């Protein structure tokens, strides 16, 4: 069965709160461009897309391992990094770094 991203239809407040956890890069508009924890570029308007700068809301500690939906357990990850991570926490590696 194909992966179904659970936050594709997430409300604007949650998406914005998770977006604000991404790394701001000097010289770039932080309302448009940021980097995820791996250093991959993400674009604010590309949430939920499988594009070069698309990103998803990731559970830092996967729900399958007891993680929660609390904001403290959520982070923005470039979509390929999120899929590569899957439930391999805490021993995961980044797929895209920039």
C-alpha positions as CSV (number, residue, x, y, z in Angstrom):
1,X,0.0,0.0,0.0
2,X,1.3,3.5,-0.9
3,X,2.3,5.9,1.9
4,X,-0.5,8.2,2.9
5,X,0.9,11.5,4.4
6,X,-1.4,12.1,7.4
7,X,-1.0,15.9,7.6
8,X,-1.7,16.8,4.0
9,X,-4.9,18.5,5.0
10,X,-3.6,19.9,8.3
11,X,-4.9,23.3,9.4
12,X,-2.9,26.4,8.7
13,X,-2.1,27.1,12.4
14,X,-0.4,23.7,12.9
15,X,1.4,23.9,9.6
16,X,2.7,27.4,10.5
17,X,3.7,26.3,14.0
18,X,5.8,23.4,12.6
19,X,7.2,25.6,9.8
20,X,8.5,28.0,12.5
21,X,10.6,25.2,13.9
22,X,12.7,25.0,10.7
23,X,16.0,26.7,10.5
24,X,16.1,30.3,9.3
25,X,18.8,31.0,6.7
26,X,20.4,34.5,6.6
27,X,19.7,36.3,3.4
28,X,16.5,34.4,2.6
29,X,12.9,35.3,3.4
30,X,12.0,33.1,6.4
31,X,8.4,33.3,5.4
32,X,9.3,31.4,2.2
33,X,12.5,29.5,2.6
34,X,14.0,27.5,5.5
35,X,16.0,24.4,6.0
36,X,15.0,21.2,7.8
37,X,17.1,19.4,10.5
38,X,19.1,17.7,7.7
39,X,19.9,21.0,6.0
40,X,17.6,20.4,3.0
41,X,15.8,23.4,1.6
42,X,12.1,23.6,2.1
43,X,9.5,26.1,0.8
44,X,6.6,27.2,3.0
45,X,4.0,26.8,0.2
46,X,5.3,23.4,-0.7
47,X,3.9,21.7,2.4
48,X,2.5,18.3,1.6
49,X,4.0,18.1,-1.9
50,X,6.5,15.7,-3.4
51,X,8.5,18.4,-5.1
52,X,12.2,19.4,-4.7
53,X,11.3,21.8,-1.8
54,X,8.3,19.9,-0.5
55,X,8.1,19.1,3.1
56,X,6.0,17.2,5.6
57,X,5.3,17.3,9.3
58,X,7.3,14.5,10.9
59,X,6.9,12.9,14.3
60,X,10.4,13.2,15.9
61,X,9.6,10.1,17.9
62,X,7.4,8.0,15.7
63,X,3.9,7.2,16.9
64,X,4.6,3.6,16.3
65,X,7.3,3.9,19.0
66,X,5.1,5.8,21.5
67,X,5.5,9.3,20.1
68,X,2.6,11.8,20.3
69,X,1.0,14.5,18.2
70,X,2.2,17.2,20.6
71,X,3.9,20.1,18.9
72,X,7.1,19.3,20.8
73,X,7.3,16.0,19.0
74,X,6.7,17.5,15.5
75,X,9.3,18.9,13.1
76,X,9.4,19.9,9.4
77,X,11.3,17.5,7.2
78,X,11.8,17.6,3.4
79,X,9.5,14.9,2.2
80,X,12.2,12.5,1.0
81,X,14.0,12.8,4.4
82,X,10.7,12.1,6.2
83,X,10.0,9.0,4.0
84,X,13.6,7.8,4.4
85,X,13.4,8.2,8.2
86,X,10.1,6.3,8.5
87,X,10.0,4.7,12.0
88,X,13.8,4.3,12.2
89,X,14.2,6.5,15.3
90,X,16.6,7.3,16.9
91,X,19.0,5.7,14.4
92,X,18.0,7.4,11.2
93,X,20.1,9.2,8.6
94,X,19.3,12.0,6.2
95,X,18.6,11.4,2.5
96,X,18.9,15.0,1.3
97,X,21.1,17.5,3.0
98,X,20.9,20.5,0.7
